């Protein structure tokens, strides 16, 4: 529709007190706002942009505004509904043509009969979403379809040859970009489980609480002939155990490998107590720049000792800023309108100065990970980008003197920290501490 037609429909609906549902992207919204700078769409644009920055902005009177840019389908019921449609369409592959042995049909039946398996599959996808990985409906459909239709068994294949065709193995396959992303964060094969591993190695399905149809091979029997084949069989068994055993503490298992749950915890803290979250981030920045874990003062560090062949190794700060005064905003935090299953789950924070003054520092999952790294003085494009972002953010700080003047210095090559304090008064003095 043209801008003029949209404005006409909107005017008619407002005049008649009628409901009008309209979907726009950023371009039409901007052009409609430009046509009527004091009109409805200019107001809606301002509200949408404010929420995207994490500010609290109520719906304009008489309107319900939902910004789908902040939504992740996987946080709603999309995966469950997609599986309800997909699984009835799964049939045996041409290489098998036997529904009683084909990994497609046997795996389909196991997934249909296990609510736990579907929940754990969804939670792995949500794990990626929490890190900011955006998954469209196409991405999710392609991933789910690939679990069952991305593999064809060879004619007259043995159980060992069919192993890659089981959906719980394909969840972690690098043939699909989502599977590759999941395995990078978590794979149950990498989690030692003591007696469970022994039972899986021996092929004891009952002891491991795995359906016998999912554990057709005892890995230890393959070990004498080919150790690599035995490990492949064990990997498939361990993945089946993760999805199908009712005794698995999936959240604890994932948290042992992936760091995403730690970042999710920071986001949850930020929603409940922004001050506590601000202090955590301040401590990370101080440690990364000056090897100082102080969480009450953000050291306004700057680079010193510049050379052409290496990154700045010496950073120093002569001013600090109270961490309690730094503001945290959560983009799209208010878009769910109180509906928990709407799919609006924050994936990043914006760290900024009071009154929206100066630059903001976007703390997403990759940035949060980098702030916990050891800062290198050698060429590292990722860290150089982070340093540039920190420089821009710190450079716009509304700094004020904080007690007696103090300079904090850290040499990233030698690891030596130096603190110089100038005491004022009748007998001015300097104190120098190095450690």
Helices and strands as residue ranges (DSSP letters): H 3-16, H 26-35, H 40-52, G 68-70, G 73-75, H 78-86, G 87-89, H 103-112, H 115-130, H 137-149, H 159-162, G 163-165, H 167-170, H 177-185, G 188-190, H 195-202, H 205-208, G 212-214, H 219-223, H 227-244, H 250-255, H 260-272, H 274-290, E 297-304, E 314-322, G 323-325, E 327-329, G 340-342, E 349-352, G 354-356, E 361-363, H 365-370, H 381-395, E 406-411, E 417-423, E 429-434
